[in-house]
Amino acid sequence: MTYIPKVNDYVKWRNHQGWIYFKDIDNEYITIEVGVKIKPKSTYSRVQLHRKDHILIVCHSEYWNELKYIKSRKSIYHED
């Protein structure tokens, strides 16, 4: 059975690993979050919600057969 990637799965792909952050509606690509950086406080206002930069890579569907599933989480707020 071939693995079908889902958001909130943790995967390895080539020399990268991370959480699947987005999957497009047409199943053409996913993004894998390989890192997160805290933004300096001087770059956001008090009411801004996005206080982190997410480092993402794109994996197109023709490479999904190279993905190795590791684990899943319930949401972005749960690590396991």
mmCIF file as gemmi writes it, N, C-alpha and C atoms, coordinates in Angstrom:
data_model
loop_
_atom_site.group_PDB
_atom_site.id
_atom_site.type_symbol
_atom_site.label_atom_id
_atom_site.label_alt_id
_atom_site.label_comp_id
_atom_site.label_asym_id
_atom_site.label_entity_id
_atom_site.label_seq_id
_atom_site.pdbx_PDB_ins_code
_atom_site.Cartn_x
_atom_site.Cartn_y
_atom_site.Cartn_z
_atom_site.occupancy
_atom_site.B_iso_or_equiv
_atom_site.pdbx_formal_charge
_atom_site.auth_seq_id
_atom_site.auth_asym_id
_atom_site.pdbx_PDB_model_num
ATOM 1 N N . MET Axp A 1 ? 0.848 -1.189 0 1 0 ? 1 A 1
ATOM 2 C CA . MET Axp A 1 ? 0 0 0 1 0 ? 1 A 1
ATOM 3 C C . MET Axp A 1 ? 0.89 1.247 0 1 0 ? 1 A 1
ATOM 4 N N . THR Axp A 2 ? 0.553 2.206 -0.808 1 0 ? 2 A 1
ATOM 5 C CA . THR Axp A 2 ? 1.306 3.439 -0.925 1 0 ? 2 A 1
ATOM 6 C C . THR Axp A 2 ? 0.843 4.452 0.122 1 0 ? 2 A 1
ATOM 7 N N . TYR Axp A 3 ? 1.802 5.104 0.749 1 0 ? 3 A 1
ATOM 8 C CA . TYR Axp A 3 ? 1.498 6.125 1.754 1 0 ? 3 A 1
ATOM 9 C C . TYR Axp A 3 ? 0.893 7.356 1.086 1 0 ? 3 A 1
ATOM 10 N N . ILE Axp A 4 ? -0.199 7.852 1.641 1 0 ? 4 A 1
ATOM 11 C CA . ILE Axp A 4 ? -0.839 9.09 1.173 1 0 ? 4 A 1
ATOM 12 C C . ILE Axp A 4 ? -0.63 10.142 2.261 1 0 ? 4 A 1
ATOM 13 N N . PRO Axp A 5 ? 0.154 11.18 1.969 1 0 ? 5 A 1
ATOM 14 C CA . PRO Axp A 5 ? 0.475 12.168 3.004 1 0 ? 5 A 1
ATOM 15 C C . PRO Axp A 5 ? -0.738 12.974 3.45 1 0 ? 5 A 1
ATOM 16 N N . LYS Axp A 6 ? -0.734 13.313 4.762 1 0 ? 6 A 1
ATOM 17 C CA . LYS Axp A 6 ? -1.794 14.126 5.349 1 0 ? 6 A 1
ATOM 18 C C . LYS Axp A 6 ? -1.158 15.222 6.203 1 0 ? 6 A 1
ATOM 19 N N . VAL Axp A 7 ? -1.852 16.337 6.327 1 0 ? 7 A 1
ATOM 20 C CA . VAL Axp A 7 ? -1.419 17.411 7.211 1 0 ? 7 A 1
ATOM 21 C C . VAL Axp A 7 ? -1.304 16.848 8.626 1 0 ? 7 A 1
ATOM 22 N N . ASN Axp A 8 ? -0.262 17.249 9.33 1 0 ? 8 A 1
ATOM 23 C CA . ASN Axp A 8 ? 0.061 16.822 10.693 1 0 ? 8 A 1
ATOM 24 C C . ASN Axp A 8 ? 0.705 15.448 10.775 1 0 ? 8 A 1
ATOM 25 N N . ASP Axp A 9 ? 1.149 14.902 9.643 1 0 ? 9 A 1
ATOM 26 C CA . ASP Axp A 9 ? 2.013 13.723 9.659 1 0 ? 9 A 1
ATOM 27 C C . ASP Axp A 9 ? 3.455 14.207 9.708 1 0 ? 9 A 1
ATOM 28 N N . TYR Axp A 10 ? 4.283 13.474 10.414 1 0 ? 10 A 1
ATOM 29 C CA . TYR Axp A 10 ? 5.717 13.759 10.457 1 0 ? 10 A 1
ATOM 30 C C . TYR Axp A 10 ? 6.389 12.806 9.484 1 0 ? 10 A 1
ATOM 31 N N . VAL Axp A 11 ? 7.153 13.341 8.537 1 0 ? 11 A 1
ATOM 32 C CA . VAL Axp A 11 ? 7.736 12.516 7.479 1 0 ? 11 A 1
ATOM 33 C C . VAL Axp A 11 ? 9.216 12.826 7.287 1 0 ? 11 A 1
ATOM 34 N N . LYS Axp A 12 ? 9.906 11.871 6.676 1 0 ? 12 A 1
ATOM 35 C CA . LYS Axp A 12 ? 11.266 12.084 6.19 1 0 ? 12 A 1
ATOM 36 C C . LYS Axp A 12 ? 11.203 12.057 4.679 1 0 ? 12 A 1
ATOM 37 N N . TRP Axp A 13 ? 11.962 12.963 4.068 1 0 ? 13 A 1
ATOM 38 C CA . TRP Axp A 13 ? 12.055 12.995 2.608 1 0 ? 13 A 1
ATOM 39 C C . TRP Axp A 13 ? 13.466 13.415 2.248 1 0 ? 13 A 1
ATOM 40 N N . ARG Axp A 14 ? 14.174 12.519 1.597 1 0 ? 14 A 1
ATOM 41 C CA . ARG Axp A 14 ? 15.572 12.738 1.235 1 0 ? 14 A 1
ATOM 42 C C . ARG Axp A 14 ? 16.364 13.109 2.489 1 0 ? 14 A 1
ATOM 43 N N . ASN Axp A 15 ? 16.974 14.258 2.552 1 0 ? 15 A 1
ATOM 44 C CA . ASN Axp A 15 ? 17.732 14.626 3.757 1 0 ? 15 A 1
ATOM 45 C C . ASN Axp A 15 ? 16.973 15.635 4.62 1 0 ? 15 A 1
ATOM 46 N N . HIS Axp A 16 ? 15.649 15.657 4.501 1 0 ? 16 A 1
ATOM 47 C CA . HIS Axp A 16 ? 14.8 16.562 5.285 1 0 ? 16 A 1
ATOM 48 C C . HIS Axp A 16 ? 13.818 15.749 6.111 1 0 ? 16 A 1
ATOM 49 N N . GLN Axp A 17 ? 13.353 16.351 7.194 1 0 ? 17 A 1
ATOM 50 C CA . GLN Axp A 17 ? 12.265 15.754 7.966 1 0 ? 17 A 1
ATOM 51 C C . GLN Axp A 17 ? 11.484 16.861 8.639 1 0 ? 17 A 1
ATOM 52 N N . GLY Axp A 18 ? 10.19 16.625 8.821 1 0 ? 18 A 1
ATOM 53 C CA . GLY Axp A 18 ? 9.354 17.618 9.48 1 0 ? 18 A 1
ATOM 54 C C . GLY Axp A 18 ? 7.878 17.296 9.329 1 0 ? 18 A 1
ATOM 55 N N . TRP Axp A 19 ? 7.069 18.209 9.84 1 0 ? 19 A 1
ATOM 56 C CA . TRP Axp A 19 ? 5.615 18.054 9.806 1 0 ? 19 A 1
ATOM 57 C C . TRP Axp A 19 ? 5.053 18.503 8.463 1 0 ? 19 A 1
ATOM 58 N N . ILE Axp A 20 ? 4.09 17.764 7.946 1 0 ? 20 A 1
ATOM 59 C CA . ILE Axp A 20 ? 3.382 18.218 6.752 1 0 ? 20 A 1
ATOM 60 C C . ILE Axp A 20 ? 2.501 19.375 7.186 1 0 ? 20 A 1
ATOM 61 N N . TYR Axp A 21 ? 2.746 20.527 6.6 1 0 ? 21 A 1
ATOM 62 C CA . TYR Axp A 21 ? 2.113 21.779 7.009 1 0 ? 21 A 1
ATOM 63 C C . TYR Axp A 21 ? 0.91 22.113 6.138 1 0 ? 21 A 1
ATOM 64 N N . PHE Axp A 22 ? 0.959 21.714 4.846 1 0 ? 22 A 1
ATOM 65 C CA . PHE Axp A 22 ? -0.117 22.045 3.908 1 0 ? 22 A 1
ATOM 66 C C . PHE Axp A 22 ? -0.16 20.989 2.816 1 0 ? 22 A 1
ATOM 67 N N . LYS Axp A 23 ? -1.368 20.673 2.366 1 0 ? 23 A 1
ATOM 68 C CA . LYS Axp A 23 ? -1.576 19.801 1.214 1 0 ? 23 A 1
ATOM 69 C C . LYS Axp A 23 ? -2.594 20.481 0.321 1 0 ? 23 A 1
ATOM 70 N N . ASP Axp A 24 ? -2.229 20.688 -0.94 1 0 ? 24 A 1
ATOM 71 C CA . ASP Axp A 24 ? -3.149 21.424 -1.811 1 0 ? 24 A 1
ATOM 72 C C . ASP Axp A 24 ? -4.356 20.565 -2.171 1 0 ? 24 A 1
ATOM 73 N N . ILE Axp A 25 ? -5.441 21.223 -2.527 1 0 ? 25 A 1
ATOM 74 C CA . ILE Axp A 25 ? -6.721 20.561 -2.765 1 0 ? 25 A 1
ATOM 75 C C . ILE Axp A 25 ? -6.677 19.613 -3.967 1 0 ? 25 A 1
ATOM 76 N N . ASP Axp A 26 ? -5.781 19.862 -4.915 1 0 ? 26 A 1
ATOM 77 C CA . ASP Axp A 26 ? -5.668 19.022 -6.11 1 0 ? 26 A 1
ATOM 78 C C . ASP Axp A 26 ? -4.658 17.891 -5.952 1 0 ? 26 A 1
ATOM 79 N N . ASN Axp A 27 ? -4.096 17.734 -4.756 1 0 ? 27 A 1
ATOM 80 C CA . ASN Axp A 27 ? -3.11 16.68 -4.474 1 0 ? 27 A 1
ATOM 81 C C . ASN Axp A 27 ? -1.904 16.753 -5.404 1 0 ? 27 A 1
ATOM 82 N N . GLU Axp A 28 ? -1.447 17.964 -5.691 1 0 ? 28 A 1
ATOM 83 C CA . GLU Axp A 28 ? -0.28 18.128 -6.544 1 0 ? 28 A 1
ATOM 84 C C . GLU Axp A 28 ? 1.005 18.33 -5.739 1 0 ? 28 A 1
ATOM 85 N N . TYR Axp A 29 ? 0.888 18.847 -4.512 1 0 ? 29 A 1
ATOM 86 C CA . TYR Axp A 29 ? 2.078 19.052 -3.688 1 0 ? 29 A 1
ATOM 87 C C . TYR Axp A 29 ? 1.7 19.175 -2.218 1 0 ? 29 A 1
ATOM 88 N N . ILE Axp A 30 ? 2.72 19.001 -1.381 1 0 ? 30 A 1
ATOM 89 C CA . ILE Axp A 30 ? 2.605 19.267 0.052 1 0 ? 30 A 1
ATOM 90 C C . ILE Axp A 30 ? 3.755 20.195 0.43 1 0 ? 30 A 1
ATOM 91 N N . THR Axp A 31 ? 3.63 20.836 1.586 1 0 ? 31 A 1
ATOM 92 C CA . THR Axp A 31 ? 4.771 21.543 2.151 1 0 ? 31 A 1
ATOM 93 C C . THR Axp A 31 ? 5.139 20.838 3.448 1 0 ? 31 A 1
ATOM 94 N N . ILE Axp A 32 ? 6.431 20.748 3.682 1 0 ? 32 A 1
ATOM 95 C CA . ILE Axp A 32 ? 6.96 20.123 4.89 1 0 ? 32 A 1
ATOM 96 C C . ILE Axp A 32 ? 7.678 21.203 5.686 1 0 ? 32 A 1
ATOM 97 N N . GLU Axp A 33 ? 7.272 21.359 6.951 1 0 ? 33 A 1
ATOM 98 C CA . GLU Axp A 33 ? 7.891 22.352 7.828 1 0 ? 33 A 1
ATOM 99 C C . GLU Axp A 33 ? 9.185 21.767 8.381 1 0 ? 33 A 1
ATOM 100 N N . VAL Axp A 34 ? 10.312 22.346 7.969 1 0 ? 34 A 1
ATOM 101 C CA . VAL Axp A 34 ? 11.606 21.839 8.406 1 0 ? 34 A 1
ATOM 102 C C . VAL Axp A 34 ? 12.226 22.704 9.5 1 0 ? 34 A 1
ATOM 103 N N . GLY Axp A 35 ? 11.573 23.808 9.831 1 0 ? 35 A 1
ATOM 104 C CA . GLY Axp A 35 ? 12.08 24.667 10.899 1 0 ? 35 A 1
ATOM 105 C C . GLY Axp A 35 ? 11.145 25.807 11.21 1 0 ? 35 A 1
ATOM 106 N N . VAL Axp A 36 ? 11.325 26.378 12.393 1 0 ? 36 A 1
ATOM 107 C CA . VAL Axp A 36 ? 10.542 27.525 12.847 1 0 ? 36 A 1
ATOM 108 C C . VAL Axp A 36 ? 11.503 28.495 13.515 1 0 ? 36 A 1
ATOM 109 N N . LYS Axp A 37 ? 11.354 29.772 13.2 1 0 ? 37 A 1
ATOM 110 C CA . LYS Axp A 37 ? 12.169 30.806 13.824 1 0 ? 37 A 1
ATOM 111 C C . LYS Axp A 37 ? 11.25 31.842 14.455 1 0 ? 37 A 1
ATOM 112 N N . ILE Axp A 38 ? 11.568 32.252 15.652 1 0 ? 38 A 1
ATOM 113 C CA . ILE Axp A 38 ? 10.828 33.32 16.325 1 0 ? 38 A 1
ATOM 114 C C . ILE Axp A 38 ? 11.205 34.646 15.674 1 0 ? 38 A 1
ATOM 115 N N . LYS Axp A 39 ? 10.194 35.443 15.321 1 0 ? 39 A 1
ATOM 116 C CA . LYS Axp A 39 ? 10.461 36.765 14.748 1 0 ? 39 A 1
ATOM 117 C C . LYS Axp A 39 ? 10.895 37.719 15.856 1 0 ? 39 A 1
ATOM 118 N N . PRO Axp A 40 ? 11.797 38.636 15.55 1 0 ? 40 A 1
ATOM 119 C CA . PRO Axp A 40 ? 12.148 39.658 16.541 1 0 ? 40 A 1
ATOM 120 C C . PRO Axp A 40 ? 10.909 40.491 16.887 1 0 ? 40 A 1
ATOM 121 N N . LYS Axp A 41 ? 10.764 40.846 18.148 1 0 ? 41 A 1
ATOM 122 C CA . LYS Axp A 41 ? 9.584 41.609 18.573 1 0 ? 41 A 1
ATOM 123 C C . LYS Axp A 41 ? 9.425 42.914 17.814 1 0 ? 41 A 1
ATOM 124 N N . SER Axp A 42 ? 10.502 43.453 17.324 1 0 ? 42 A 1
ATOM 125 C CA . SER Axp A 42 ? 10.423 44.721 16.597 1 0 ? 42 A 1
ATOM 126 C C . SER Axp A 42 ? 9.76 44.569 15.225 1 0 ? 42 A 1
ATOM 127 N N . THR Axp A 43 ? 9.534 43.335 14.759 1 0 ? 43 A 1
ATOM 128 C CA . THR Axp A 43 ? 8.957 43.129 13.428 1 0 ? 43 A 1
ATOM 129 C C . THR Axp A 43 ? 7.457 42.848 13.436 1 0 ? 43 A 1
ATOM 130 N N . TYR Axp A 44 ? 6.845 42.776 14.617 1 0 ? 44 A 1
ATOM 131 C CA . TYR Axp A 44 ? 5.397 42.569 14.652 1 0 ? 44 A 1
ATOM 132 C C . TYR Axp A 44 ? 4.751 43.475 15.691 1 0 ? 44 A 1
ATOM 133 N N . SER Axp A 45 ? 3.482 43.758 15.449 1 0 ? 45 A 1
ATOM 134 C CA . SER Axp A 45 ? 2.75 44.618 16.381 1 0 ? 45 A 1
ATOM 135 C C . SER Axp A 45 ? 2.164 43.772 17.507 1 0 ? 45 A 1
ATOM 136 N N . ARG Axp A 46 ? 1.622 44.417 18.488 1 0 ? 46 A 1
ATOM 137 C CA . ARG Axp A 46 ? 1.071 43.75 19.663 1 0 ? 46 A 1
ATOM 138 C C . ARG Axp A 46 ? -0.092 42.836 19.303 1 0 ? 46 A 1
ATOM 139 N N . VAL Axp A 47 ? -0.856 43.163 18.265 1 0 ? 47 A 1
ATOM 140 C CA . VAL Axp A 47 ? -2.039 42.383 17.914 1 0 ? 47 A 1
ATOM 141 C C . VAL Axp A 47 ? -1.783 41.364 16.806 1 0 ? 47 A 1
ATOM 142 N N . GLN Axp A 48 ? -0.589 41.364 16.229 1 0 ? 48 A 1
ATOM 143 C CA . GLN Axp A 48 ? -0.303 40.436 15.142 1 0 ? 48 A 1
ATOM 144 C C . GLN Axp A 48 ? -0.256 38.998 15.656 1 0 ? 48 A 1
ATOM 145 N N . LEU Axp A 49 ? -0.894 38.081 14.925 1 0 ? 49 A 1
ATOM 146 C CA . LEU Axp A 49 ? -0.964 36.684 15.334 1 0 ? 49 A 1
ATOM 147 C C . LEU Axp A 49 ? 0.27 35.885 14.928 1 0 ? 49 A 1
ATOM 148 N N . HIS Axp A 50 ? 0.901 36.252 13.843 1 0 ? 50 A 1
ATOM 149 C CA . HIS Axp A 50 ? 2.01 35.462 13.31 1 0 ? 50 A 1
ATOM 150 C C . HIS Axp A 50 ? 3.338 35.964 13.857 1 0 ? 50 A 1
ATOM 151 N N . ARG Axp A 51 ? 3.82 35.287 14.881 1 0 ? 51 A 1
ATOM 152 C CA . ARG Axp A 51 ? 5.048 35.707 15.538 1 0 ? 51 A 1
ATOM 153 C C . ARG Axp A 51 ? 6.208 34.766 15.243 1 0 ? 51 A 1
ATOM 154 N N . LYS Axp A 52 ? 5.989 33.832 14.313 1 0 ? 52 A 1
ATOM 155 C CA . LYS Axp A 52 ? 7.041 32.895 13.935 1 0 ? 52 A 1
ATOM 156 C C . LYS Axp A 52 ? 7.133 32.837 12.416 1 0 ? 52 A 1
ATOM 157 N N . ASP Axp A 53 ? 8.345 32.598 11.925 1 0 ? 53 A 1
ATOM 158 C CA . ASP Axp A 53 ? 8.565 32.307 10.519 1 0 ? 53 A 1
ATOM 159 C C . ASP Axp A 53 ? 8.655 30.793 10.381 1 0 ? 53 A 1
ATOM 160 N N . HIS Axp A 54 ? 7.886 30.232 9.493 1 0 ? 54 A 1
ATOM 161 C CA . HIS Axp A 54 ? 7.903 28.794 9.247 1 0 ? 54 A 1
ATOM 162 C C . HIS Axp A 54 ? 8.743 28.532 8 1 0 ? 54 A 1
ATOM 163 N N . ILE Axp A 55 ? 9.7 27.646 8.116 1 0 ? 55 A 1
ATOM 164 C CA . ILE Axp A 55 ? 10.58 27.302 7.003 1 0 ? 55 A 1
ATOM 165 C C . ILE Axp A 55 ? 10.014 26.039 6.368 1 0 ? 55 A 1
ATOM 166 N N . LEU Axp A 56 ? 9.571 26.171 5.107 1 0 ? 56 A 1
ATOM 167 C CA . LEU Axp A 56 ? 8.873 25.086 4.425 1 0 ? 56 A 1
ATOM 168 C C . LEU Axp A 56 ? 9.598 24.692 3.157 1 0 ? 56 A 1
ATOM 169 N N . ILE Axp A 57 ? 9.512 23.407 2.818 1 0 ? 57 A 1
ATOM 170 C CA . ILE Axp A 57 ? 9.964 22.948 1.515 1 0 ? 57 A 1
ATOM 171 C C . ILE Axp A 57 ? 8.769 22.327 0.8 1 0 ? 57 A 1
ATOM 172 N N . VAL Axp A 58 ? 8.804 22.348 -0.515 1 0 ? 58 A 1
ATOM 173 C CA . VAL Axp A 58 ? 7.715 21.813 -1.333 1 0 ? 58 A 1
ATOM 174 C C . VAL Axp A 58 ? 8.1 20.426 -1.816 1 0 ? 58 A 1
ATOM 175 N N . CYS Axp A 59 ? 7.158 19.501 -1.723 1 0 ? 59 A 1
ATOM 176 C CA . CYS Axp A 59 ? 7.339 18.148 -2.252 1 0 ? 59 A 1
ATOM 177 C C . CYS Axp A 59 ? 6.17 17.873 -3.191 1 0 ? 59 A 1
ATOM 178 N N . HIS Axp A 60 ? 6.464 17.78 -4.49 1 0 ? 60 A 1
ATOM 179 C CA . HIS Axp A 60 ? 5.428 17.52 -5.489 1 0 ? 60 A 1
ATOM 180 C C . HIS Axp A 60 ? 5.003 16.05 -5.463 1 0 ? 60 A 1
ATOM 181 N N . SER Axp A 61 ? 3.81 15.781 -5.912 1 0 ? 61 A 1
ATOM 182 C CA . SER Axp A 61 ? 3.215 14.446 -5.795 1 0 ? 61 A 1
ATOM 183 C C . SER Axp A 61 ? 4.043 13.347 -6.455 1 0 ? 61 A 1
ATOM 184 N N . GLU Axp A 62 ? 4.807 13.651 -7.479 1 0 ? 62 A 1
ATOM 185 C CA . GLU Axp A 62 ? 5.608 12.604 -8.122 1 0 ? 62 A 1
ATOM 186 C C . GLU Axp A 62 ? 6.73 12.093 -7.219 1 0 ? 62 A 1
ATOM 187 N N . TYR Axp A 63 ? 6.987 12.789 -6.1 1 0 ? 63 A 1
ATOM 188 C CA . TYR Axp A 63 ? 8.005 12.353 -5.146 1 0 ? 63 A 1
ATOM 189 C C . TYR Axp A 63 ? 7.415 11.767 -3.869 1 0 ? 63 A 1
ATOM 190 N N . TRP Axp A 64 ? 6.095 11.685 -3.765 1 0 ? 64 A 1
ATOM 191 C CA . TRP Axp A 64 ? 5.481 11.177 -2.544 1 0 ? 64 A 1
ATOM 192 C C . TRP Axp A 64 ? 5.88 9.737 -2.26 1 0 ? 64 A 1
ATOM 193 N N . ASN Axp A 65 ? 6.255 8.985 -3.29 1 0 ? 65 A 1
ATOM 194 C CA . ASN Axp A 65 ? 6.69 7.606 -3.065 1 0 ? 65 A 1
ATOM 195 C C . ASN Axp A 65 ? 8.019 7.556 -2.306 1 0 ? 65 A 1
ATOM 196 N N . GLU Axp A 66 ? 8.742 8.686 -2.22 1 0 ? 66 A 1
ATOM 197 C CA . GLU Axp A 66 ? 9.996 8.766 -1.478 1 0 ? 66 A 1
ATOM 198 C C . GLU Axp A 66 ? 9.785 9.155 -0.013 1 0 ? 66 A 1
ATOM 199 N N . LEU Axp A 67 ? 8.573 9.542 0.368 1 0 ? 67 A 1
ATOM 200 C CA . LEU Axp A 67 ? 8.295 9.958 1.743 1 0 ? 67 A 1
ATOM 201 C C . LEU Axp A 67 ? 8.292 8.751 2.673 1 0 ? 67 A 1
ATOM 202 N N . LYS Axp A 68 ? 8.851 8.93 3.852 1 0 ? 68 A 1
ATOM 203 C CA . LYS Axp A 68 ? 8.79 7.897 4.881 1 0 ? 68 A 1
ATOM 204 C C . LYS Axp A 68 ? 7.966 8.44 6.046 1 0 ? 68 A 1
ATOM 205 N N . TYR Axp A 69 ? 6.834 7.815 6.305 1 0 ? 69 A 1
ATOM 206 C CA . TYR Axp A 69 ? 5.952 8.215 7.404 1 0 ? 69 A 1
ATOM 207 C C . TYR Axp A 69 ? 6.612 7.845 8.73 1 0 ? 69 A 1
ATOM 208 N N . ILE Axp A 70 ? 6.608 8.791 9.683 1 0 ? 70 A 1
ATOM 209 C CA . ILE Axp A 70 ? 7.175 8.551 11.008 1 0 ? 70 A 1
ATOM 210 C C . ILE Axp A 70 ? 6.074 8.474 12.069 1 0 ? 70 A 1
ATOM 211 N N . LYS Axp A 71 ? 5.24 9.526 12.145 1 0 ? 71 A 1
ATOM 212 C CA . LYS Axp A 71 ? 4.171 9.57 13.148 1 0 ? 71 A 1
ATOM 213 C C . LYS Axp A 71 ? 3.176 10.649 12.77 1 0 ? 71 A 1
ATOM 214 N N . SER Axp A 72 ? 2.117 10.765 13.538 1 0 ? 72 A 1
ATOM 215 C CA . SER Axp A 72 ? 1.095 11.797 13.337 1 0 ? 72 A 1
ATOM 216 C C . SER Axp A 72 ? 0.841 12.524 14.645 1 0 ? 72 A 1
ATOM 217 N N . ARG Axp A 73 ? 0.225 13.693 14.535 1 0 ? 73 A 1
ATOM 218 C CA . ARG Axp A 73 ? -0.249 14.441 15.701 1 0 ? 73 A 1
ATOM 219 C C . ARG Axp A 73 ? -1.678 14.853 15.429 1 0 ? 73 A 1
ATOM 220 N N . LYS Axp A 74 ? -2.43 15.135 16.489 1 0 ? 74 A 1
ATOM 221 C CA . LYS Axp A 74 ? -3.838 15.512 16.329 1 0 ? 74 A 1
ATOM 222 C C . LYS Axp A 74 ? -4.004 16.887 15.707 1 0 ? 74 A 1
ATOM 223 N N . SER Axp A 75 ? -3.129 17.825 16.073 1 0 ? 75 A 1
ATOM 224 C CA . SER Axp A 75 ? -3.201 19.184 15.53 1 0 ? 75 A 1
ATOM 225 C C . SER Axp A 75 ? -1.825 19.83 15.686 1 0 ? 75 A 1
ATOM 226 N N . ILE Axp A 76 ? -1.701 21.042 15.219 1 0 ? 76 A 1
ATOM 227 C CA . ILE Axp A 76 ? -0.426 21.754 15.347 1 0 ? 76 A 1
ATOM 228 C C . ILE Axp A 76 ? -0.082 22.05 16.796 1 0 ? 76 A 1
ATOM 229 N N . TYR Axp A 77 ? -1.044 21.895 17.69 1 0 ? 77 A 1
ATOM 230 C CA . TYR Axp A 77 ? -0.834 22.189 19.107 1 0 ? 77 A 1
ATOM 231 C C . TYR Axp A 77 ? -0.395 20.967 19.897 1 0 ? 77 A 1
ATOM 232 N N . HIS Axp A 78 ? -0.32 19.808 19.25 1 0 ? 78 A 1
ATOM 233 C CA . HIS Axp A 78 ? 0.112 18.567 19.908 1 0 ? 78 A 1
ATOM 234 C C . HIS Axp A 78 ? 1.326 18.031 19.166 1 0 ? 78 A 1
ATOM 235 N N . GLU Axp A 79 ? 2.38 17.736 19.888 1 0 ? 79 A 1
ATOM 236 C CA . GLU Axp A 79 ? 3.598 17.203 19.273 1 0 ? 79 A 1
ATOM 237 C C . GLU Axp A 79 ? 3.475 15.708 18.994 1 0 ? 79 A 1
ATOM 238 N N . ASP Axp A 80 ? 2.717 14.976 19.731 1 0 ? 80 A 1
ATOM 239 C CA . ASP Axp A 80 ? 2.548 13.528 19.521 1 0 ? 80 A 1
ATOM 240 C C . ASP Axp A 80 ? 1.104 13.157 19.354 1 0 ? 80 A 1
